Amino acid sequence: MKKREVPKRMCLGCTESKEKKALLRIVSHEGKIFIDAEGKMDGRGAYLCKDSLECLEKAFKKRSFERTFGVTLDKDEKERICLEVRKLGNK
Ligand SMILES: [Zn+2]
């Protein structure tokens, strides 16, 4: 029997490939970063491990968002993203 391949996406932080359901989708819109909790937002998407502020920190350090989306994140923006990730992780 052939095993069905689960599509995998790479986390911006740890760069591990995981199933989509283990990841948060991040999209950028007009220079801002949003967490796409429902997976329905338009735009360019990237992924980050769910419940992992560590991966988020890594992504910040590596400037992954800047490189992936061509945005500039200031401190406030990073804090906002941090809060959103935390909020979703606590669901
Ligand atoms: Zn990760």
PDB file of the backbone (N, CA, C, O) and the ligand in Angstrom, with CONECT records:
HET     ZN  A 101       1
ATOM      1  N   MET A   1       0.828  -1.206   0.000  1.00  0.00           N
ATOM      2  CA  MET A   1       0.000   0.000   0.000  1.00  0.00           C
ATOM      3  C   MET A   1       0.860   1.253   0.000  1.00  0.00           C
ATOM      4  O   MET A   1       1.876   1.343   0.690  1.00  0.00           O
ATOM      5  N   LYS A   2       0.423   2.201  -0.787  1.00  0.00           N
ATOM      6  CA  LYS A   2       1.187   3.433  -0.894  1.00  0.00           C
ATOM      7  C   LYS A   2       0.745   4.443   0.154  1.00  0.00           C
ATOM      8  O   LYS A   2      -0.445   4.703   0.331  1.00  0.00           O
ATOM      9  N   LYS A   3       1.707   4.993   0.828  1.00  0.00           N
ATOM     10  CA  LYS A   3       1.389   5.993   1.844  1.00  0.00           C
ATOM     11  C   LYS A   3       1.151   7.340   1.172  1.00  0.00           C
ATOM     12  O   LYS A   3       1.891   7.759   0.283  1.00  0.00           O
ATOM     13  N   ARG A   4       0.094   7.999   1.628  1.00  0.00           N
ATOM     14  CA  ARG A   4      -0.217   9.300   1.047  1.00  0.00           C
ATOM     15  C   ARG A   4       0.746  10.355   1.582  1.00  0.00           C
ATOM     16  O   ARG A   4       0.960  10.466   2.790  1.00  0.00           O
ATOM     17  N   GLU A   5       1.306  11.107   0.688  1.00  0.00           N
ATOM     18  CA  GLU A   5       2.239  12.155   1.095  1.00  0.00           C
ATOM     19  C   GLU A   5       1.484  13.348   1.668  1.00  0.00           C
ATOM     20  O   GLU A   5       0.557  13.874   1.052  1.00  0.00           O
ATOM     21  N   VAL A   6       1.896  13.757   2.848  1.00  0.00           N
ATOM     22  CA  VAL A   6       1.315  14.963   3.433  1.00  0.00           C
ATOM     23  C   VAL A   6       2.170  16.141   3.001  1.00  0.00           C
ATOM     24  O   VAL A   6       3.386  16.141   3.195  1.00  0.00           O
ATOM     25  N   PRO A   7       1.534  17.137   2.419  1.00  0.00           N
ATOM     26  CA  PRO A   7       2.345  18.288   1.999  1.00  0.00           C
ATOM     27  C   PRO A   7       2.992  18.970   3.200  1.00  0.00           C
ATOM     28  O   PRO A   7       2.347  19.182   4.227  1.00  0.00           O
ATOM     29  N   LYS A   8       4.233  19.300   3.065  1.00  0.00           N
ATOM     30  CA  LYS A   8       4.935  19.920   4.186  1.00  0.00           C
ATOM     31  C   LYS A   8       5.398  21.319   3.831  1.00  0.00           C
ATOM     32  O   LYS A   8       5.638  21.661   2.674  1.00  0.00           O
ATOM     33  N   ARG A   9       5.509  22.104   4.882  1.00  0.00           N
ATOM     34  CA  ARG A   9       5.979  23.479   4.719  1.00  0.00           C
ATOM     35  C   ARG A   9       7.130  23.718   5.681  1.00  0.00           C
ATOM     36  O   ARG A   9       7.246  23.068   6.720  1.00  0.00           O
ATOM     37  N   MET A  10       7.957  24.646   5.316  1.00  0.00           N
ATOM     38  CA  MET A  10       9.126  24.909   6.140  1.00  0.00           C
ATOM     39  C   MET A  10       8.889  26.055   7.122  1.00  0.00           C
ATOM     40  O   MET A  10       8.337  27.096   6.767  1.00  0.00           O
ATOM     41  N   CYS A  11       9.314  25.841   8.344  1.00  0.00           N
ATOM     42  CA  CYS A  11       9.220  26.879   9.370  1.00  0.00           C
ATOM     43  C   CYS A  11      10.329  27.906   9.146  1.00  0.00           C
ATOM     44  O   CYS A  11      11.480  27.549   8.893  1.00  0.00           O
ATOM     45  N   LEU A  12       9.966  29.182   9.241  1.00  0.00           N
ATOM     46  CA  LEU A  12      10.954  30.253   9.034  1.00  0.00           C
ATOM     47  C   LEU A  12      12.011  30.278  10.125  1.00  0.00           C
ATOM     48  O   LEU A  12      13.129  30.751   9.915  1.00  0.00           O
ATOM     49  N   GLY A  13      11.642  29.760  11.298  1.00  0.00           N
ATOM     50  CA  GLY A  13      12.568  29.821  12.425  1.00  0.00           C
ATOM     51  C   GLY A  13      13.579  28.683  12.419  1.00  0.00           C
ATOM     52  O   GLY A  13      14.778  28.899  12.247  1.00  0.00           O
ATOM     53  N   CYS A  14      13.070  27.462  12.612  1.00  0.00           N
ATOM     54  CA  CYS A  14      13.976  26.324  12.735  1.00  0.00           C
ATOM     55  C   CYS A  14      14.260  25.670  11.378  1.00  0.00           C
ATOM     56  O   CYS A  14      15.098  24.773  11.283  1.00  0.00           O
ATOM     57  N   THR A  15      13.572  26.114  10.343  1.00  0.00           N
ATOM     58  CA  THR A  15      13.694  25.608   8.966  1.00  0.00           C
ATOM     59  C   THR A  15      13.392  24.108   8.820  1.00  0.00           C
ATOM     60  O   THR A  15      13.775  23.475   7.836  1.00  0.00           O
ATOM     61  N   GLU A  16      12.703  23.566   9.812  1.00  0.00           N
ATOM     62  CA  GLU A  16      12.264  22.175   9.682  1.00  0.00           C
ATOM     63  C   GLU A  16      10.981  22.127   8.858  1.00  0.00           C
ATOM     64  O   GLU A  16      10.158  23.040   8.919  1.00  0.00           O
ATOM     65  N   SER A  17      10.823  21.072   8.102  1.00  0.00           N
ATOM     66  CA  SER A  17       9.588  20.903   7.344  1.00  0.00           C
ATOM     67  C   SER A  17       8.577  20.121   8.162  1.00  0.00           C
ATOM     68  O   SER A  17       8.874  19.050   8.692  1.00  0.00           O
ATOM     69  N   LYS A  18       7.387  20.674   8.253  1.00  0.00           N
ATOM     70  CA  LYS A  18       6.342  20.022   9.034  1.00  0.00           C
ATOM     71  C   LYS A  18       5.037  20.058   8.286  1.00  0.00           C
ATOM     72  O   LYS A  18       4.886  20.766   7.290  1.00  0.00           O
ATOM     73  N   GLU A  19       4.077  19.266   8.792  1.00  0.00           N
ATOM     74  CA  GLU A  19       2.741  19.318   8.220  1.00  0.00           C
ATOM     75  C   GLU A  19       2.138  20.683   8.501  1.00  0.00           C
ATOM     76  O   GLU A  19       2.421  21.320   9.515  1.00  0.00           O
ATOM     77  N   LYS A  20       1.300  21.108   7.570  1.00  0.00           N
ATOM     78  CA  LYS A  20       0.718  22.438   7.697  1.00  0.00           C
ATOM     79  C   LYS A  20      -0.026  22.654   9.003  1.00  0.00           C
ATOM     80  O   LYS A  20      -0.035  23.757   9.549  1.00  0.00           O
ATOM     81  N   LYS A  21      -0.655  21.585   9.503  1.00  0.00           N
ATOM     82  CA  LYS A  21      -1.441  21.774  10.726  1.00  0.00           C
ATOM     83  C   LYS A  21      -0.560  22.018  11.955  1.00  0.00           C
ATOM     84  O   LYS A  21      -1.053  22.457  12.994  1.00  0.00           O
ATOM     85  N   ALA A  22       0.716  21.739  11.842  1.00  0.00           N
ATOM     86  CA  ALA A  22       1.630  22.009  12.956  1.00  0.00           C
ATOM     87  C   ALA A  22       2.235  23.404  12.859  1.00  0.00           C
ATOM     88  O   ALA A  22       3.057  23.808  13.681  1.00  0.00           O
ATOM     89  N   LEU A  23       1.803  24.124  11.829  1.00  0.00           N
ATOM     90  CA  LEU A  23       2.403  25.426  11.579  1.00  0.00           C
ATOM     91  C   LEU A  23       1.375  26.547  11.578  1.00  0.00           C
ATOM     92  O   LEU A  23       0.185  26.333  11.344  1.00  0.00           O
ATOM     93  N   LEU A  24       1.863  27.731  11.842  1.00  0.00           N
ATOM     94  CA  LEU A  24       1.038  28.924  11.689  1.00  0.00           C
ATOM     95  C   LEU A  24       1.357  29.535  10.341  1.00  0.00           C
ATOM     96  O   LEU A  24       2.515  29.588   9.929  1.00  0.00           O
ATOM     97  N   ARG A  25       0.327  29.993   9.659  1.00  0.00           N
ATOM     98  CA  ARG A  25       0.595  30.662   8.395  1.00  0.00           C
ATOM     99  C   ARG A  25       0.747  32.156   8.649  1.00  0.00           C
ATOM    100  O   ARG A  25      -0.047  32.774   9.358  1.00  0.00           O
ATOM    101  N   ILE A  26       1.766  32.701   8.062  1.00  0.00           N
ATOM    102  CA  ILE A  26       2.039  34.130   8.192  1.00  0.00           C
ATOM    103  C   ILE A  26       1.893  34.746   6.814  1.00  0.00           C
ATOM    104  O   ILE A  26       2.426  34.221   5.837  1.00  0.00           O
ATOM    105  N   VAL A  27       1.185  35.838   6.732  1.00  0.00           N
ATOM    106  CA  VAL A  27       1.086  36.524   5.444  1.00  0.00           C
ATOM    107  C   VAL A  27       1.486  37.985   5.605  1.00  0.00           C
ATOM    108  O   VAL A  27       1.424  38.551   6.696  1.00  0.00           O
ATOM    109  N   SER A  28       1.895  38.572   4.501  1.00  0.00           N
ATOM    110  CA  SER A  28       2.198  39.991   4.563  1.00  0.00           C
ATOM    111  C   SER A  28       1.203  40.741   3.700  1.00  0.00           C
ATOM    112  O   SER A  28       0.802  40.275   2.633  1.00  0.00           O
ATOM    113  N   HIS A  29       0.817  41.902   4.179  1.00  0.00           N
ATOM    114  CA  HIS A  29      -0.127  42.730   3.454  1.00  0.00           C
ATOM    115  C   HIS A  29       0.261  44.177   3.680  1.00  0.00           C
ATOM    116  O   HIS A  29       0.311  44.647   4.816  1.00  0.00           O
ATOM    117  N   GLU A  30       0.531  44.869   2.609  1.00  0.00           N
ATOM    118  CA  GLU A  30       0.912  46.280   2.661  1.00  0.00           C
ATOM    119  C   GLU A  30       1.999  46.563   3.696  1.00  0.00           C
ATOM    120  O   GLU A  30       1.897  47.492   4.496  1.00  0.00           O
ATOM    121  N   GLY A  31       3.029  45.743   3.657  1.00  0.00           N
ATOM    122  CA  GLY A  31       4.176  45.999   4.517  1.00  0.00           C
ATOM    123  C   GLY A  31       4.017  45.551   5.957  1.00  0.00           C
ATOM    124  O   GLY A  31       4.896  45.777   6.789  1.00  0.00           O
ATOM    125  N   LYS A  32       2.889  44.912   6.247  1.00  0.00           N
ATOM    126  CA  LYS A  32       2.685  44.429   7.602  1.00  0.00           C
ATOM    127  C   LYS A  32       2.560  42.916   7.600  1.00  0.00           C
ATOM    128  O   LYS A  32       2.224  42.295   6.592  1.00  0.00           O
ATOM    129  N   ILE A  33       2.841  42.347   8.758  1.00  0.00           N
ATOM    130  CA  ILE A  33       2.784  40.903   8.890  1.00  0.00           C
ATOM    131  C   ILE A  33       1.549  40.511   9.683  1.00  0.00           C
ATOM    132  O   ILE A  33       1.265  41.088  10.732  1.00  0.00           O
ATOM    133  N   PHE A  34       0.830  39.544   9.185  1.00  0.00           N
ATOM    134  CA  PHE A  34      -0.343  39.065   9.897  1.00  0.00           C
ATOM    135  C   PHE A  34      -0.268  37.558  10.098  1.00  0.00           C
ATOM    136  O   PHE A  34       0.312  36.831   9.291  1.00  0.00           O
ATOM    137  N   ILE A  35      -0.865  37.113  11.185  1.00  0.00           N
ATOM    138  CA  ILE A  35      -0.972  35.688  11.415  1.00  0.00           C
ATOM    139  C   ILE A  35      -2.299  35.242  10.829  1.00  0.00           C
ATOM    140  O   ILE A  35      -3.358  35.743  11.208  1.00  0.00           O
ATOM    141  N   ASP A  36      -2.235  34.327   9.933  1.00  0.00           N
ATOM    142  CA  ASP A  36      -3.431  33.867   9.240  1.00  0.00           C
ATOM    143  C   ASP A  36      -3.992  32.633   9.940  1.00  0.00           C
ATOM    144  O   ASP A  36      -3.738  31.496   9.542  1.00  0.00           O
ATOM    145  N   ALA A  37      -4.765  32.891  10.998  1.00  0.00           N
ATOM    146  CA  ALA A  37      -5.244  31.796  11.848  1.00  0.00           C
ATOM    147  C   ALA A  37      -6.167  30.834  11.095  1.00  0.00           C
ATOM    148  O   ALA A  37      -6.153  29.629  11.346  1.00  0.00           O
ATOM    149  N   GLU A  38      -6.963  31.370  10.177  1.00  0.00           N
ATOM    150  CA  GLU A  38      -7.913  30.525   9.466  1.00  0.00           C
ATOM    151  C   GLU A  38      -7.338  29.915   8.194  1.00  0.00           C
ATOM    152  O   GLU A  38      -7.951  29.039   7.584  1.00  0.00           O
ATOM    153  N   GLY A  39      -6.175  30.376   7.806  1.00  0.00           N
ATOM    154  CA  GLY A  39      -5.571  29.871   6.574  1.00  0.00           C
ATOM    155  C   GLY A  39      -6.269  30.350   5.327  1.00  0.00           C
ATOM    156  O   GLY A  39      -6.212  29.697   4.284  1.00  0.00           O
ATOM    157  N   LYS A  40      -6.930  31.489   5.428  1.00  0.00           N
ATOM    158  CA  LYS A  40      -7.737  31.945   4.291  1.00  0.00           C
ATOM    159  C   LYS A  40      -7.309  33.290   3.722  1.00  0.00           C
ATOM    160  O   LYS A  40      -7.884  33.770   2.746  1.00  0.00           O
ATOM    161  N   MET A  41      -6.312  33.885   4.328  1.00  0.00           N
ATOM    162  CA  MET A  41      -5.919  35.205   3.860  1.00  0.00           C
ATOM    163  C   MET A  41      -5.132  35.131   2.557  1.00  0.00           C
ATOM    164  O   MET A  41      -4.362  34.202   2.313  1.00  0.00           O
ATOM    165  N   ASP A  42      -5.357  36.142   1.738  1.00  0.00           N
ATOM    166  CA  ASP A  42      -4.617  36.227   0.488  1.00  0.00           C
ATOM    167  C   ASP A  42      -3.211  36.717   0.754  1.00  0.00           C
ATOM    168  O   ASP A  42      -2.900  37.229   1.830  1.00  0.00           O
ATOM    169  N   GLY A  43      -2.395  36.554  -0.218  1.00  0.00           N
ATOM    170  CA  GLY A  43      -1.056  37.108  -0.108  1.00  0.00           C
ATOM    171  C   GLY A  43      -0.015  36.025   0.023  1.00  0.00           C
ATOM    172  O   GLY A  43      -0.306  34.831   0.092  1.00  0.00           O
ATOM    173  N   ARG A  44       1.192  36.493   0.052  1.00  0.00           N
ATOM    174  CA  ARG A  44       2.303  35.600   0.133  1.00  0.00           C
ATOM    175  C   ARG A  44       2.362  34.973   1.523  1.00  0.00           C
ATOM    176  O   ARG A  44       2.265  35.675   2.530  1.00  0.00           O
ATOM    177  N   GLY A  45       2.514  33.699   1.576  1.00  0.00           N
ATOM    178  CA  GLY A  45       2.516  33.039   2.875  1.00  0.00           C
ATOM    179  C   GLY A  45       3.860  32.451   3.260  1.00  0.00           C
ATOM    180  O   GLY A  45       4.655  32.050   2.410  1.00  0.00           O
ATOM    181  N   ALA A  46       4.088  32.412   4.545  1.00  0.00           N
ATOM    182  CA  ALA A  46       5.239  31.702   5.077  1.00  0.00           C
ATOM    183  C   ALA A  46       4.754  30.990   6.326  1.00  0.00           C
ATOM    184  O   ALA A  46       3.636  31.229   6.781  1.00  0.00           O
ATOM    185  N   TYR A  47       5.561  30.140   6.871  1.00  0.00           N
ATOM    186  CA  TYR A  47       5.094  29.330   7.983  1.00  0.00           C
ATOM    187  C   TYR A  47       6.032  29.355   9.160  1.00  0.00           C
ATOM    188  O   TYR A  47       7.238  29.569   9.036  1.00  0.00           O
ATOM    189  N   LEU A  48       5.422  29.126  10.322  1.00  0.00           N
ATOM    190  CA  LEU A  48       6.153  29.151  11.575  1.00  0.00           C
ATOM    191  C   LEU A  48       5.538  28.083  12.483  1.00  0.00           C
ATOM    192  O   LEU A  48       4.320  27.907  12.498  1.00  0.00           O
ATOM    193  N   CYS A  49       6.376  27.374  13.236  1.00  0.00           N
ATOM    194  CA  CYS A  49       5.860  26.352  14.145  1.00  0.00           C
ATOM    195  C   CYS A  49       4.824  26.951  15.087  1.00  0.00           C
ATOM    196  O   CYS A  49       5.000  28.055  15.600  1.00  0.00           O
ATOM    197  N   LYS A  50       3.755  26.218  15.303  1.00  0.00           N
ATOM    198  CA  LYS A  50       2.737  26.643  16.256  1.00  0.00           C
ATOM    199  C   LYS A  50       3.298  26.587  17.665  1.00  0.00           C
ATOM    200  O   LYS A  50       4.164  25.766  17.967  1.00  0.00           O
ATOM    201  N   ASP A  51       2.806  27.453  18.514  1.00  0.00           N
ATOM    202  CA  ASP A  51       3.208  27.447  19.929  1.00  0.00           C
ATOM    203  C   ASP A  51       4.703  27.635  20.122  1.00  0.00           C
ATOM    204  O   ASP A  51       5.236  27.270  21.170  1.00  0.00           O
ATOM    205  N   SER A  52       5.376  28.183  19.159  1.00  0.00           N
ATOM    206  CA  SER A  52       6.807  28.286  19.350  1.00  0.00           C
ATOM    207  C   SER A  52       7.318  29.708  19.235  1.00  0.00           C
ATOM    208  O   SER A  52       7.591  30.207  18.143  1.00  0.00           O
ATOM    209  N   LEU A  53       7.440  30.349  20.388  1.00  0.00           N
ATOM    210  CA  LEU A  53       8.020  31.682  20.374  1.00  0.00           C
ATOM    211  C   LEU A  53       9.503  31.593  20.066  1.00  0.00           C
ATOM    212  O   LEU A  53      10.114  32.555  19.599  1.00  0.00           O
ATOM    213  N   GLU A  54      10.071  30.431  20.332  1.00  0.00           N
ATOM    214  CA  GLU A  54      11.478  30.212  20.029  1.00  0.00           C
ATOM    215  C   GLU A  54      11.733  30.335  18.522  1.00  0.00           C
ATOM    216  O   GLU A  54      12.684  30.985  18.088  1.00  0.00           O
ATOM    217  N   CYS A  55      10.875  29.706  17.753  1.00  0.00           N
ATOM    218  CA  CYS A  55      11.010  29.783  16.301  1.00  0.00           C
ATOM    219  C   CYS A  55      10.782  31.201  15.813  1.00  0.00           C
ATOM    220  O   CYS A  55      11.420  31.658  14.865  1.00  0.00           O
ATOM    221  N   LEU A  56       9.861  31.891  16.476  1.00  0.00           N
ATOM    222  CA  LEU A  56       9.592  33.270  16.105  1.00  0.00           C
ATOM    223  C   LEU A  56      10.837  34.130  16.363  1.00  0.00           C
ATOM    224  O   LEU A  56      11.222  34.953  15.533  1.00  0.00           O
ATOM    225  N   GLU A  57      11.447  33.923  17.517  1.00  0.00           N
ATOM    226  CA  GLU A  57      12.669  34.655  17.844  1.00  0.00           C
ATOM    227  C   GLU A  57      13.775  34.372  16.830  1.00  0.00           C
ATOM    228  O   GLU A  57      14.495  35.270  16.392  1.00  0.00           O
ATOM    229  N   LYS A  58      13.882  33.106  16.477  1.00  0.00           N
ATOM    230  CA  LYS A  58      14.889  32.729  15.487  1.00  0.00           C
ATOM    231  C   LYS A  58      14.636  33.418  14.156  1.00  0.00           C
ATOM    232  O   LYS A  58      15.557  33.900  13.497  1.00  0.00           O
ATOM    233  N   ALA A  59      13.378  33.450  13.783  1.00  0.00           N
ATOM    234  CA  ALA A  59      13.021  34.090  12.518  1.00  0.00           C
ATOM    235  C   ALA A  59      13.331  35.584  12.557  1.00  0.00           C
ATOM    236  O   ALA A  59      13.775  36.164  11.566  1.00  0.00           O
ATOM    237  N   PHE A  60      13.090  36.203  13.726  1.00  0.00           N
ATOM    238  CA  PHE A  60      13.426  37.622  13.876  1.00  0.00           C
ATOM    239  C   PHE A  60      14.934  37.821  13.746  1.00  0.00           C
ATOM    240  O   PHE A  60      15.399  38.712  13.036  1.00  0.00           O
ATOM    241  N   LYS A  61      15.686  36.972  14.446  1.00  0.00           N
ATOM    242  CA  LYS A  61      17.139  37.104  14.453  1.00  0.00           C
ATOM    243  C   LYS A  61      17.738  36.939  13.071  1.00  0.00           C
ATOM    244  O   LYS A  61      18.679  37.635  12.689  1.00  0.00           O
ATOM    245  N   LYS A  62      17.174  36.005  12.335  1.00  0.00           N
ATOM    246  CA  LYS A  62      17.700  35.742  10.986  1.00  0.00           C
ATOM    247  C   LYS A  62      17.141  36.709   9.946  1.00  0.00           C
ATOM    248  O   LYS A  62      17.496  36.652   8.769  1.00  0.00           O
ATOM    249  N   ARG A  63      16.271  37.586  10.398  1.00  0.00           N
ATOM    250  CA  ARG A  63      15.597  38.516   9.491  1.00  0.00           C
ATOM    251  C   ARG A  63      14.837  37.786   8.394  1.00  0.00           C
ATOM    252  O   ARG A  63      14.787  38.226   7.245  1.00  0.00           O
ATOM    253  N   SER A  64      14.257  36.674   8.773  1.00  0.00           N
ATOM    254  CA  SER A  64      13.526  35.866   7.797  1.00  0.00           C
ATOM    255  C   SER A  64      12.316  36.593   7.236  1.00  0.00           C
ATOM    256  O   SER A  64      11.998  36.473   6.053  1.00  0.00           O
ATOM    257  N   PHE A  65      11.641  37.352   8.100  1.00  0.00           N
ATOM    258  CA  PHE A  65      10.458  38.070   7.609  1.00  0.00           C
ATOM    259  C   PHE A  65      10.868  39.130   6.594  1.00  0.00           C
ATOM    260  O   PHE A  65      10.240  39.301   5.549  1.00  0.00           O
ATOM    261  N   GLU A  66      11.941  39.834   6.938  1.00  0.00           N
ATOM    262  CA  GLU A  66      12.442  40.859   6.036  1.00  0.00           C
ATOM    263  C   GLU A  66      12.793  40.262   4.680  1.00  0.00           C
ATOM    264  O   GLU A  66      12.452  40.806   3.630  1.00  0.00           O
ATOM    265  N   ARG A  67      13.482  39.131   4.735  1.00  0.00           N
ATOM    266  CA  ARG A  67      13.925  38.526   3.478  1.00  0.00           C
ATOM    267  C   ARG A  67      12.777  37.895   2.696  1.00  0.00           C
ATOM    268  O   ARG A  67      12.721  37.974   1.469  1.00  0.00           O
ATOM    269  N   THR A  68      11.869  37.271   3.431  1.00  0.00           N
ATOM    270  CA  THR A  68      10.768  36.600   2.745  1.00  0.00           C
ATOM    271  C   THR A  68       9.752  37.579   2.181  1.00  0.00           C
ATOM    272  O   THR A  68       9.273  37.421   1.058  1.00  0.00           O
ATOM    273  N   PHE A  69       9.432  38.591   2.975  1.00  0.00           N
ATOM    274  CA  PHE A  69       8.348  39.487   2.582  1.00  0.00           C
ATOM    275  C   PHE A  69       8.814  40.857   2.110  1.00  0.00           C
ATOM    276  O   PHE A  69       8.023  41.628   1.566  1.00  0.00           O
ATOM    277  N   GLY A  70      10.081  41.162   2.312  1.00  0.00           N
ATOM    278  CA  GLY A  70      10.568  42.483   1.944  1.00  0.00           C
ATOM    279  C   GLY A  70       9.992  43.582   2.810  1.00  0.00           C
ATOM    280  O   GLY A  70       9.785  44.702   2.342  1.00  0.00           O
ATOM    281  N   VAL A  71       9.732  43.273   4.072  1.00  0.00           N
ATOM    282  CA  VAL A  71       9.200  44.267   4.998  1.00  0.00           C
ATOM    283  C   VAL A  71      10.274  44.654   6.010  1.00  0.00           C
ATOM    284  O   VAL A  71      11.290  43.975   6.154  1.00  0.00           O
ATOM    285  N   THR A  72      10.027  45.744   6.697  1.00  0.00           N
ATOM    286  CA  THR A  72      10.905  46.112   7.795  1.00  0.00           C
ATOM    287  C   THR A  72      10.101  46.036   9.075  1.00  0.00           C
ATOM    288  O   THR A  72       9.035  46.643   9.181  1.00  0.00           O
ATOM    289  N   LEU A  73      10.598  45.305  10.034  1.00  0.00           N
ATOM    290  CA  LEU A  73       9.870  45.164  11.291  1.00  0.00           C
ATOM    291  C   LEU A  73      10.566  45.959  12.380  1.00  0.00           C
ATOM    292  O   LEU A  73      11.745  45.745  12.662  1.00  0.00           O
ATOM    293  N   ASP A  74       9.828  46.878  12.989  1.00  0.00           N
ATOM    294  CA  ASP A  74      10.411  47.576  14.131  1.00  0.00           C
ATOM    295  C   ASP A  74      10.028  46.820  15.406  1.00  0.00           C
ATOM    296  O   ASP A  74       9.359  45.787  15.363  1.00  0.00           O
ATOM    297  N   LYS A  75      10.467  47.359  16.525  1.00  0.00           N
ATOM    298  CA  LYS A  75      10.276  46.668  17.797  1.00  0.00           C
ATOM    299  C   LYS A  75       8.787  46.456  18.105  1.00  0.00           C
ATOM    300  O   LYS A  75       8.378  45.376  18.531  1.00  0.00           O
ATOM    301  N   ASP A  76       7.996  47.494  17.883  1.00  0.00           N
ATOM    302  CA  ASP A  76       6.564  47.396  18.158  1.00  0.00           C
ATOM    303  C   ASP A  76       5.895  46.318  17.329  1.00  0.00           C
ATOM    304  O   ASP A  76       5.065  45.548  17.811  1.00  0.00           O
ATOM    305  N   GLU A  77       6.284  46.293  16.070  1.00  0.00           N
ATOM    306  CA  GLU A  77       5.707  45.321  15.153  1.00  0.00           C
ATOM    307  C   GLU A  77       6.080  43.897  15.593  1.00  0.00           C
ATOM    308  O   GLU A  77       5.245  42.993  15.561  1.00  0.00           O
ATOM    309  N   LYS A  78       7.301  43.715  15.990  1.00  0.00           N
ATOM    310  CA  LYS A  78       7.731  42.400  16.466  1.00  0.00           C
ATOM    311  C   LYS A  78       6.965  41.981  17.712  1.00  0.00           C
ATOM    312  O   LYS A  78       6.582  40.821  17.865  1.00  0.00           O
ATOM    313  N   GLU A  79       6.751  42.944  18.599  1.00  0.00           N
ATOM    314  CA  GLU A  79       6.006  42.643  19.819  1.00  0.00           C
ATOM    315  C   GLU A  79       4.572  42.257  19.509  1.00  0.00           C
ATOM    316  O   GLU A  79       3.997  41.366  20.134  1.00  0.00           O
ATOM    317  N   ARG A  80       4.014  42.945  18.533  1.00  0.00           N
ATOM    318  CA  ARG A  80       2.629  42.649  18.140  1.00  0.00           C
ATOM    319  C   ARG A  80       2.533  41.221  17.598  1.00  0.00           C
ATOM    320  O   ARG A  80       1.613  40.476  17.937  1.00  0.00           O
ATOM    321  N   ILE A  81       3.482  40.860  16.764  1.00  0.00           N
ATOM    322  CA  ILE A  81       3.484  39.511  16.187  1.00  0.00           C
ATOM    323  C   ILE A  81       3.668  38.466  17.288  1.00  0.00           C
ATOM    324  O   ILE A  81       3.015  37.422  17.298  1.00  0.00           O
ATOM    325  N   CYS A  82       4.564  38.776  18.201  1.00  0.00           N
ATOM    326  CA  CYS A  82       4.809  37.905  19.355  1.00  0.00           C
ATOM    327  C   CYS A  82       3.516  37.639  20.125  1.00  0.00           C
ATOM    328  O   CYS A  82       3.194  36.500  20.460  1.00  0.00           O
ATOM    329  N   LEU A  83       2.790  38.716  20.392  1.00  0.00           N
ATOM    330  CA  LEU A  83       1.542  38.602  21.139  1.00  0.00           C
ATOM    331  C   LEU A  83       0.531  37.749  20.398  1.00  0.00           C
ATOM    332  O   LEU A  83      -0.162  36.922  20.992  1.00  0.00           O
ATOM    333  N   GLU A  84       0.458  37.958  19.104  1.00  0.00           N
ATOM    334  CA  GLU A  84      -0.506  37.200  18.308  1.00  0.00           C
ATOM    335  C   GLU A  84      -0.185  35.718  18.302  1.00  0.00           C
ATOM    336  O   GLU A  84      -1.073  34.875  18.429  1.00  0.00           O
ATOM    337  N   VAL A  85       1.084  35.413  18.154  1.00  0.00           N
ATOM    338  CA  VAL A  85       1.502  34.010  18.160  1.00  0.00           C
ATOM    339  C   VAL A  85       1.177  33.389  19.513  1.00  0.00           C
ATOM    340  O   VAL A  85       0.697  32.259  19.589  1.00  0.00           O
ATOM    341  N   ARG A  86       1.442  34.134  20.568  1.00  0.00           N
ATOM    342  CA  ARG A  86       1.182  33.635  21.916  1.00  0.00           C
ATOM    343  C   ARG A  86      -0.304  33.400  22.133  1.00  0.00           C
ATOM    344  O   ARG A  86      -0.717  32.394  22.710  1.00  0.00           O
ATOM    345  N   LYS A  87      -1.087  34.343  21.662  1.00  0.00           N
ATOM    346  CA  LYS A  87      -2.542  34.249  21.805  1.00  0.00           C
ATOM    347  C   LYS A  87      -3.079  32.994  21.103  1.00  0.00           C
ATOM    348  O   LYS A  87      -3.898  32.255  21.650  1.00  0.00           O
ATOM    349  N   LEU A  88      -2.603  32.785  19.901  1.00  0.00           N
ATOM    350  CA  LEU A  88      -3.079  31.625  19.138  1.00  0.00           C
ATOM    351  C   LEU A  88      -2.606  30.320  19.766  1.00  0.00           C
ATOM    352  O   LEU A  88      -3.300  29.305  19.718  1.00  0.00           O
ATOM    353  N   GLY A  89      -1.413  30.363  20.354  1.00  0.00           N
ATOM    354  CA  GLY A  89      -0.880  29.168  20.983  1.00  0.00           C
ATOM    355  C   GLY A  89      -1.652  28.765  22.222  1.00  0.00           C
ATOM    356  O   GLY A  89      -1.636  27.604  22.632  1.00  0.00           O
ATOM    357  N   ASN A  90      -2.330  29.739  22.815  1.00  0.00           N
ATOM    358  CA  ASN A  90      -3.051  29.460  24.051  1.00  0.00           C
ATOM    359  C   ASN A  90      -4.469  28.966  23.843  1.00  0.00           C
ATOM    360  O   ASN A  90      -5.194  28.699  24.803  1.00  0.00           O
ATOM    361  N   LYS A  91      -4.844  28.851  22.633  1.00  0.00           N
ATOM    362  CA  LYS A  91      -6.202  28.433  22.331  1.00  0.00           C
ATOM    363  C   LYS A  91      -6.511  27.049  22.877  1.00  0.00           C
ATOM    364  O   LYS A  91      -7.624  26.551  22.703  1.00  0.00           O
TER     365      LYS A  91
HETATM  366 ZN    ZN A 101      10.078  25.992  13.835  1.00  0.00          ZN2+
END
